[in-house]
Amino acid sequence: MIIVAFAKKTSKFIPKIFCRRYKHCAPILKKNNRFIMLQFVKYKHIVKIPLTINSIKLLKKAGWDFIQLNKHNAHTYNMPKTCVDLTKQVLGIKKAPFIQTPNALYAKIKRPSGRSKFIC
């Protein structure tokens, strides 16, 4: 199972200008009842943050939105340039070059396909 988290706040300058509602996104992988968030910090620097259900609830209260996808395996990622690029690589979205912002990724995931749902 893969969960995609979307944040409405950021400390970075460029997303504050170009991104509308969501400023940041991060994939959360579930393996053996453990959650690991892949947090994009900068180019070639990704931090793996262990999470619990309580951590996800705290993030939800802080304004993050979550979408649960029924994908069973995560794809590998190779030097992503942005948080959206990281999330697209983990989800295996390859034929979507115009998805460059978290809003566009959110719209792509939430299309009526019956494969995603909100959690928390």
Buried (B, 14 or more C-beta within 10 A) or exposed (E): BBBBBBBBEBEEEEBEEEBEEBBBBBBBBBEEEEBBBBBBEEEEEBEEEEBEEEBBEEBBEEEBBBBBBEBEEBBEBEEBEBBBBBBBBBBEBEEEEEBBBBBBBBEBBEEEEEEBEEBE
